[in-house]
Structures are given as structure tokens and as C-alpha cells.
Amino acid sequence: MKTTLISPTDLDLSKFELSDLQEDVFEDLELKPILETMSDKDKFLNNTILKTWFTPLKTNEELLYRQAAVKDAVTHPQEIHDLYQVVIDTIKTVRSEFWSLDSGSASYKLHSFSRQIDIYLNYIAKLKEFSNTDWQSKNFQEFFTRLTQIFPPDALNTMHALIDNIVTNSTYSYPVKLNKNFGSDISDLDFNKKAGRFSGMMGSVMTRFDKKEANFMIPERDDDSSNALGHYNNVADLSLATKVVNTKYELEKFFNELQFQVGFLLGSVRLKNSLPNINISYPTVNSKTAITGLKNVVLLISEDSPSMVVGNDLEGPNMSLVIISGTNQGGKTTTLRSIGQAQLMMDAGMYVFADNYQAPLYDQICTHFKREEDSRLTSGKLDNELSRMSNIVKNIKSKSLVLMNESFSSTNEHEGSQINAQVVSGLVNSGTTVISVTHQFEFSKMLSLNDDIEPIFLRPERDQNGHRSFKLLKGTPLKTSFGIDIYDRVFGTNTK
């Protein structure tokens, strides 16, 4: 049985490790506070959320499917919390019955795995209780419909009876047909890989459970026959144990998938609940970008008054290149991070903290932010910047978003502008979307004169008194960053 809550196809549940590029994204976009809010610092949920963030959805259909589950989860926060707790309790309880497949007799293995199956069946009954919730998405509706159809009460009782027969009967008297070589031919608890395994299991159980056993007597003191029968009995046990193992592993896989998928939904619920009064919206796929009221998630989480966080707008028919320049401490980098955070969340099928968010889906997000020189650098700052950009170029995917913050500012204005312009032009001409925050007036001027590229220029709003609203407005770059405003504010002067 497939889980299919957040994806109609199977998901890779293997442990996830961030690549070097992804580690840069995680650091540059300041994702740690968001991750900790969603996971509550749980290691499994950390891995689940990171993997989902960095495995972007490919199509609009996939996005709508995932969003439907997230919407339902956000609408039913307590049910999602309780559902996840049932899954966790199941896995913890089963682990207490764990044994190694390579040790112990076939009878012991049969007994141990049968007990685990019984535990799974008990918790499946608890899962079914959530079918009474008024789920609105077909994701949850179809999941609980399948669960109810595969595990109706009568079938669960029959399955429990069969498992109990295996566990409690000390001689392991169960329906078994020995072939001429004294191997066993047992269909109870077996799966048909091509059909629904759980439904196949139940059909097998209900039709075969009442078979009668064949009995025979061994003469007294016939030690050879007794020893031989003990051997053949273990062979039969091993064959049945294999069938039980298959069942156990299928149930285990089902609950592991459920833990991953409900875990991601629980993280989405926690983030929304941490900011109950902040508007969210569900992004729509569009080749033209239209963003209204986008807010930085980290600021929202960290501020005592998140409602005071300023949202920004971004719109344009051709968003291949956006250059943000201008006033110091005007919110340029904060806005750049908010775009990266929102796009990552959109690509994962989540909501975003914006009034409206329309954008393309991207196969990859990369960041190239200014680094402070420290002891970890093996070369100078410019060498490090070039090396990191080279790594991006080597590994970039066809449809990517690159966010650049003060790139190539470790050298002089002219040289940095020349490098920056060549790199950005190459990325844009290859089909990559670039959003760049820069103080390099020469760089901005060079790109404005490039006939092959049509940049959108933004700069922070600043009134005549030097006050900043932290809103970005369309406007060509200025030669000054108004650093004198900061000087006056710090020293209480008025040098304007």
C-alpha cells in the first residue's frame, strides 16, 4: 500500500546529506531558524525537511498535489500532530521487538516477526480512527479510504487470529503443506508483488486460515525419525518465517513512508502555527513573476512584533536578471534572502509568507554571498569567490535561480565590476535567472548597456531626510549608497 500523501509516486527515504552548494544555500539564506521551528530540533524531521526543500518539484501538477496536502494539514493541526504521534509510537514499539535475521532458529524468527506484525495491525486500527476527520484533499481522503478498504474490522480480526495462532502455539501448528522434499508450500501472509500486497495478504489469510492439518505418529524410541522431523519442521518454519518477514517489511516500509510524509506536513503546521497572525499564500506557477507583500521568514520568527516586518513586491514579465542597488541598510540583502526562502518553500510545495506569489518552478537554487575572510579560507577572498562561482557553474542545472549578494566586492570597483558583469552575463545568456545585490555602480551600468539583457533595477526607498522604509522600488542605480545617513544616525550629526 502506498502512502501518497505528499506525492503520488514513491519518495526516496534514504538519509540526505547537503552538497557543498546546498550548504552555501542553507547558510546564506539563514535557513537554520526556519528548520528548527519546523522540526523542533528533531533529527529525523531535520533530515526530512532538508530533503524535501532540496528536492524541488518538477511540474505544476506535482505542486498542486503537494499543496493540497499542506493546506489540509494546516487546517487540521491537532490531527496532524496526533497522526504523527501514532506513527512514532508504532515504530518505537516495533523496535522493542527487533531481532537479527541472521541469528536464532526459524521458529524464533517466526515468533518475533509475528509479534511485530501484530503490533503493526494494532496501530493500523488507530490510524483508521483518523478517517472520521473532515479531510478536504483527495490526498487524505483516498489514503484513509484505501486503509479502511484493506483493513475492515473482520479482516483485522482474522489476521490477528492467525498471528495469535503462530505466536501462542508452542508446536507451531499452522496450515502447511509439505512437499516431497519436506519443504513447505505456505501462502498465508504471502504477498503478490504486482497486486496490492495488503489486500493480497488478507485474501490469502481469509481463504486459507481454516485449512485442516495432516497428522501422523512416530513410533516410540525412533530417534532417527524424531531428529529428522525436527529438522524438517525447522525447514517448514523457515519458509513460513520468510513469508512473515515479507509481510513485516512491507508494513515497516509503509510506516516509514508515513513517518516521512506526515513529518513534513507536521513541520509545515508548526511553522504556520508559530506565526498565526501572518498572512500566507500558496504560490502559483507562472513564467512571469509577480510577488506582493513578501516577508523574510527569519525576521518574522525572531521579531517580537512580526506584524511590523515590511513586505516587498517584485514584478516583471522578464525576470532573467534583477539588480538591487542603493542605500546602505535599506533591506536589500533581507529581501534577497526572503526571495530565496520563498522560492525554496514554493519548490517544496509549501505556502509562502506573502500576499501573492507567482513564479516559475526552479530545478535548483544557488547562492553566492560575500564571505568575511577567516582562518578557514585557504586563499584570499577573491580567490575564494571565484572558486565558489566556478563550483556553481560546473554543477548548475538547466533551470536555476542564482542569488548573488555583494559578489566580487573583495577587489577594487573596476575589477570587481568587470568580473561580475562577465559572470552574470554568462549565467543569464545560458538561461539562468539571476538576482544580484550590489554596490558596484560600474557593474550595473555595464549591464544596462548590454543589448542582449534587460535588467530590472530596484533600489531601497529613501526619503529626503535619509529615513528608510525597507521597501524596494524600481529605479536605476545611483553612484552613492548614502553611507552618510548611517554616520549621522550613529554620531547624532547632520552633515547633509
C-alpha positions in Angstrom: 0.0 0.0 0.0 1.4 3.4 -1.0 1.2 6.4 1.3 0.9 9.1 -1.4 0.0 11.9 1.0 2.5 14.4 -0.4 3.5 12.7 -3.7 1.6 10.3 -6.0 4.8 8.4 -6.6 7.4 6.8 -4.3 9.8 9.1 -2.5 13.4 8.4 -1.8 13.6 7.9 2.0 17.4 7.4 2.2 19.4 9.7 4.5 20.1 13.1 3.0 23.4 14.9 3.0 23.7 18.5 1.9 26.1 19.1 -1.0 28.6 22.0 -0.8 26.3 24.1 -2.9 23.4 23.3 -0.7 25.3 24.1 2.4 26.0 27.5 1.0 22.3 28.0 0.3 21.5 26.8 3.8 23.9 29.3 5.3 23.3 32.3 3.0 19.5 32.2 3.3 19.7 31.7 7.1 17.5 28.6 7.0 18.5 27.2 10.4 15.9 29.1 12.4 13.2 28.1 10.0 14.4 24.5 10.1 14.4 24.4 13.9 11.0 25.9 14.1 9.6 23.2 11.8 11.5 20.2 13.2 11.6 21.3 16.9 15.3 20.2 16.6 14.3 16.5 15.9 17.0 14.8 13.9 14.6 12.8 11.7 12.5 15.8 10.9 15.6 17.9 10.2 16.6 15.3 7.6 13.0 15.1 6.2 12.6 18.8 5.8 16.0 19.4 4.3 15.5 16.6 1.8 12.1 18.0 0.8 13.5 21.5 0.5 16.3 20.4 -1.7 14.3 18.0 -3.9 12.3 20.5 -5.9 9.0 19.6 -7.6 9.1 19.5 -11.3 5.6 20.2 -12.6 2.6 22.2 -11.8 0.6 19.0 -11.2 3.1 17.9 -8.6 3.0 21.3 -6.9 -0.8 21.3 -6.7 -0.8 17.8 -5.3 1.6 18.7 -2.6 -0.1 22.0 -1.8 -3.4 20.2 -1.3 -1.9 18.1 1.5 -0.2 21.1 3.1 -3.5 23.0 3.1 -5.3 20.1 4.7 -2.6 19.7 7.3 -2.6 23.4 8.2 -6.4 23.3 8.6 -6.1 20.2 10.9 -3.0 20.9 13.1 -4.1 18.8 16.0 -5.0 15.8 13.9 -1.6 16.0 12.1 0.2 16.2 15.4 -1.7 13.2 16.7 -1.3 11.2 13.5 2.4 11.7 13.6 2.5 10.6 17.2 0.7 7.3 16.4 3.3 6.7 13.6 6.1 7.4 16.0 4.6 5.2 18.8 4.2 2.4 16.2 7.9 2.5 15.1 9.2 2.7 18.7 7.0 -0.2 19.9 8.1 -2.4 17.0 11.7 -1.7 17.6 11.4 -3.1 21.0 10.6 -6.5 19.3 13.6 -6.3 16.9 15.7 -9.3 16.2 18.5 -10.0 13.7 17.6 -12.1 10.7 20.9 -13.9 10.8 20.6 -15.2 14.4 18.2 -17.6 16.1 16.1 -20.5 14.8 13.5 -20.3 12.2 10.8 -20.8 14.9 12.2 -17.9 16.9 12.3 -15.6 13.9 8.8 -16.6 13.0 7.6 -15.8 16.5 9.4 -12.4 16.7 8.3 -11.1 13.4 4.7 -12.3 14.0 4.7 -10.2 17.2 5.8 -7.2 15.2 3.1 -7.7 12.6 0.5 -7.9 15.4 1.8 -4.5 16.7 1.5 -3.0 13.3 -2.1 -4.3 13.0 -2.9 -2.8 16.4 -1.7 0.6 15.3 -3.3 0.4 11.9 -6.6 0.2 13.8 -5.6 3.5 15.5 -4.7 5.1 12.1 -8.2 4.2 10.9 -9.7 6.4 13.6 -8.5 9.5 11.7 -10.7 8.6 8.8 -13.5 10.4 10.6 -11.8 13.7 10.2 -13.3 16.1 7.6 -10.3 15.9 5.3 -10.7 18.2 2.3 -8.0 17.0 0.0 -8.1 13.8 -2.1 -4.7 13.0 -0.7 -6.0 12.3 2.7 -9.5 11.2 1.6 -8.1 8.5 -0.7 -5.5 7.4 1.8 -8.0 6.7 4.5 -10.4 5.1 2.1 -7.7 2.7 1.0 -6.8 2.0 4.6 -10.4 1.3 5.5 -11.0 -1.0 2.5 -7.8 -3.0 3.0 -8.3 -3.4 6.8 -12.0 -3.7 7.5 -12.7 -4.9 11.1 -13.5 -8.5 10.1 -10.2 -8.8 8.2 -8.2 -7.3 11.0 -9.7 -9.8 13.5 -8.9 -12.7 11.2 -5.4 -11.5 10.7 -4.9 -11.1 14.5 -6.2 -14.7 15.0 -3.7 -16.1 12.5 -0.8 -14.2 14.1 -2.0 -15.3 17.5 -2.1 -18.9 16.3 1.6 -18.7 15.3 2.7 -16.9 18.4 0.9 -18.8 21.1 1.0 -22.4 19.8 4.2 -23.9 21.2 4.3 -26.6 18.5 3.6 -24.0 15.7 0.7 -25.9 14.4 -0.4 -23.9 11.4 -1.7 -24.7 7.9 1.2 -26.1 6.0 1.6 -28.5 3.1 4.9 -30.3 3.0 6.2 -31.3 -0.5 8.0 -34.5 -1.3 11.3 -33.0 -0.1 9.7 -31.9 3.2 9.9 -28.2 2.2 6.9 -26.1 2.8 4.3 -24.5 0.5 2.6 -21.8 2.5 0.6 -19.0 1.1 -0.6 -17.5 4.4 0.8 -13.9 4.8 2.5 -14.0 1.4 2.4 -11.1 -1.0 1.8 -10.7 -4.6 4.2 -8.0 -5.7 2.2 -7.0 -8.7 -1.0 -6.6 -6.8 -1.8 -4.7 -3.6 0.2 -6.5 -1.0 -2.0 -5.9 1.9 -5.2 -6.9 0.1 -3.4 -10.0 -1.2 -2.3 -10.8 2.3 -5.8 -10.6 3.7 -7.4 -12.6 0.8 -4.8 -15.3 1.5 -5.5 -15.2 5.2 -9.2 -15.5 5.0 -9.3 -18.3 2.4 -6.6 -20.4 4.0 -6.8 -19.9 7.7 -9.3 -22.7 8.3 -7.4 -25.5 6.5 -7.1 -28.7 8.4 -3.8 -30.2 9.4 -2.4 -33.6 8.5 -1.3 -35.7 11.5 0.9 -38.7 11.8 2.5 -40.7 14.6 6.2 -41.5 15.2 6.9 -44.8 17.0 8.5 -44.6 20.4 12.3 -44.7 20.5 12.5 -44.0 16.8 15.2 -41.4 17.4 16.2 -41.1 13.8 12.7 -40.2 12.7 12.3 -37.7 15.6 15.5 -35.9 14.7 14.6 -35.9 11.0 11.2 -34.5 11.7 12.7 -31.7 13.9 14.9 -30.8 11.0 12.0 -30.8 8.5 9.9 -28.8 11.0 12.5 -26.1 11.1 12.7 -26.1 7.3 8.9 -25.5 7.3 9.2 -22.9 10.0 11.9 -21.1 7.9 9.7 -21.0 4.9 6.8 -19.6 6.8 9.2 -17.2 8.6 10.2 -15.9 5.2 6.6 -15.2 4.3 6.1 -13.4 7.6 9.3 -11.4 7.1 8.0 -10.2 3.8 4.8 -9.0 5.4 6.7 -7.4 8.3 9.0 -5.5 5.9 6.1 -4.3 3.8 4.3 -2.9 6.9 7.6 -1.4 8.1 8.1 0.4 4.7 4.5 1.7 4.9 5.0 3.2 8.4 8.5 4.6 7.4 6.9 6.4 4.4 4.1 7.6 6.6 6.6 9.0 9.1 8.4 10.9 6.4 5.4 12.3 4.7 3.4 13.2 7.8 6.6 14.5 9.3 7.0 17.1 6.5 3.4 18.1 7.0 3.9 18.5 10.7 6.8 20.8 10.1 4.6 22.9 7.8 2.0 23.1 10.5 4.5 24.1 13.2 5.9 27.0 11.1 2.4 28.3 10.3 1.4 28.0 14.0 4.5 29.9 15.1 3.2 32.9 13.1 -0.6 32.7 13.5 -1.4 36.3 12.5 0.8 36.5 9.4 -0.7 36.0 6.0 0.3 33.1 3.9 -0.4 32.3 0.3 0.1 29.2 -1.9 2.3 30.0 -4.9 1.1 29.5 -8.5 3.4 28.6 -11.4 3.8 31.3 -14.0 6.6 32.2 -16.4 6.1 35.8 -15.3 7.0 36.7 -11.7 4.5 38.7 -9.6 5.2 38.9 -5.9 3.3 41.1 -3.4 4.0 41.6 0.3 6.8 39.0 0.6 8.3 38.9 4.1 11.6 37.4 5.4 10.7 34.3 7.4 13.7 34.6 9.8 12.7 38.1 10.6 9.1 37.0 11.3 10.3 34.3 13.6 12.8 36.4 15.5 10.9 39.7 15.9 8.8 40.3 19.0 6.2 42.1 16.7 6.3 40.1 13.4 3.4 42.1 12.1 5.8 45.1 11.8 8.1 43.3 9.3 7.9 45.1 6.0 6.9 43.1 2.9 8.3 43.7 -0.6 7.0 43.5 -4.1 8.6 42.2 -7.3 7.0 42.0 -10.7 8.1 41.8 -14.3 7.4 39.9 -17.5 11.1 39.1 -17.9 12.9 38.3 -14.7 16.1 36.9 -16.1 18.1 39.5 -14.3 17.2 41.7 -11.3 19.8 44.1 -9.9 19.2 45.6 -6.4 21.4 48.5 -5.6 21.4 51.7 -3.5 21.1 52.7 0.1 23.1 51.0 2.8 20.9 49.2 5.4 17.9 49.6 3.2 16.8 46.0 3.3 18.5 44.7 0.1 20.0 41.6 1.5 17.0 40.9 3.7 14.8 41.0 0.6 17.2 38.8 -1.4 17.0 36.2 1.4 13.2 36.4 1.5 13.0 35.6 -2.2 15.3 32.6 -1.8 13.4 31.3 1.3 10.1 31.7 -0.5 11.3 30.0 -3.7 12.7 27.1 -1.8 9.4 26.7 0.0 7.4 27.0 -3.2 9.5 24.4 -4.9 8.9 22.1 -2.0 5.1 22.6 -2.2 4.7 24.8 0.8 3.0 28.1 1.4 4.9 31.3 1.5 4.7 34.4 3.7 3.4 36.8 1.1 0.1 38.2 -0.1 0.7 36.8 -3.6 3.5 34.7 -5.1 3.7 33.8 -8.8 6.9 32.5 -10.2 8.4 29.6 -12.2 9.5 26.4 -10.6 13.3 26.0 -10.5 15.3 22.9 -10.6 17.9 24.4 -8.4 18.7 27.4 -6.2 22.3 28.5 -5.8 23.7 31.4 -3.7 26.9 33.4 -4.0 27.2 35.7 -0.9 30.1 37.8 0.2 32.2 36.0 2.8 34.2 37.5 5.5 37.9 36.4 5.4 38.7 34.0 8.2 41.1 31.3 9.2 39.1 28.6 7.3 39.9 30.2 3.9 42.8 28.5 2.1 43.3 31.5 -0.2 42.4 35.2 -0.5 38.8 36.4 -0.6 38.8 37.0 -4.3 40.2 33.5 -5.0 37.5 32.1 -2.7 34.8 34.0 -4.5 36.0 32.8 -7.9 36.3 29.2 -6.7 32.8 29.2 -5.3 31.4 30.7 -8.5 33.3 28.1 -10.5 31.7 25.3 -8.5 28.2 26.8 -9.2 28.9 27.0 -12.9 30.2 23.4 -13.0 27.1 22.0 -11.2 24.3 24.3 -12.2 21.2 22.8 -13.7 19.3 24.0 -16.8 16.6 25.9 -15.0 18.2 27.5 -11.9 17.9 30.6 -9.8 21.2 32.2 -8.6 21.1 34.7 -5.8 24.2 36.9 -5.5 25.0 39.3 -2.6 27.9 41.7 -3.0 29.7 39.2 -5.2 33.3 40.1 -6.2 33.4 43.0 -3.8 36.7 41.8 -2.4 38.7 43.6 -5.1 38.5 47.2 -6.4 35.4 48.6 -8.0 36.6 48.4 -11.6 38.0 44.9 -11.5 35.1 43.5 -9.4 32.6 45.1 -11.9 34.3 43.5 -14.8 34.3 40.0 -13.3 30.8 40.4 -12.0 29.4 41.5 -15.4 31.1 38.7 -17.3 29.8 36.1 -14.8 26.3 37.4 -14.7 26.0 37.8 -18.5 27.2 34.2 -19.0 24.6 32.9 -16.5 21.7 34.9 -17.9 22.6 34.0 -21.5 22.6 30.3 -20.6 19.0 30.6 -19.3 19.7 31.1 -15.6 17.7 33.6 -13.6 20.0 35.9 -11.5 19.1 38.3 -8.7 22.0 40.4 -7.6 22.5 42.8 -4.7 25.5 45.1 -5.4 27.1 48.4 -4.6 29.1 48.3 -7.9 27.8 51.2 -9.9 30.0 50.4 -12.8 28.7 46.8 -12.9 25.1 48.0 -13.0 26.0 50.5 -15.7 27.7 47.8 -17.9 24.6 45.6 -17.8 22.2 48.4 -18.5 24.1 49.0 -21.8 24.1 45.3 -22.8 21.6 45.0 -25.7 21.1 41.2 -25.0 20.0 41.6 -21.4 17.1 43.7 -20.0 17.7 44.0 -16.2 15.1 45.1 -13.8 16.7 47.6 -11.4 15.5 48.0 -7.8 16.7 50.2 -5.0 15.5 50.9 -1.4 13.1 53.7 -0.8 14.7 56.7 1.0 13.1 60.0 1.8 14.8 63.4 1.8 15.7 63.1 5.5 17.5 59.8 4.9 14.8 57.6 6.5 14.4 54.1 5.0 11.1 52.3 4.7 12.8 49.0 3.8 10.6 48.9 0.7 12.3 48.3 -2.7 11.2 50.4 -5.6 12.0 50.3 -9.3 14.9 52.7 -10.0 18.2 52.9 -11.8 21.4 52.7 -9.7 22.8 55.8 -8.1 26.5 56.5 -7.6 26.1 56.9 -3.8 24.9 54.4 -1.2 24.1 57.2 1.2 26.6 55.9 3.8 26.5 59.4 5.3 23.0 58.6 6.6 24.4 55.9 8.8 27.2 58.3 10.0 24.6 60.9 11.0 22.5 58.3 12.8 25.4 56.8 14.8 27.0 60.1 15.8 23.9 62.3 16.0 25.2 64.7 13.4 23.6 66.4 10.5 26.1 66.6 7.6 23.6 66.6 4.8 
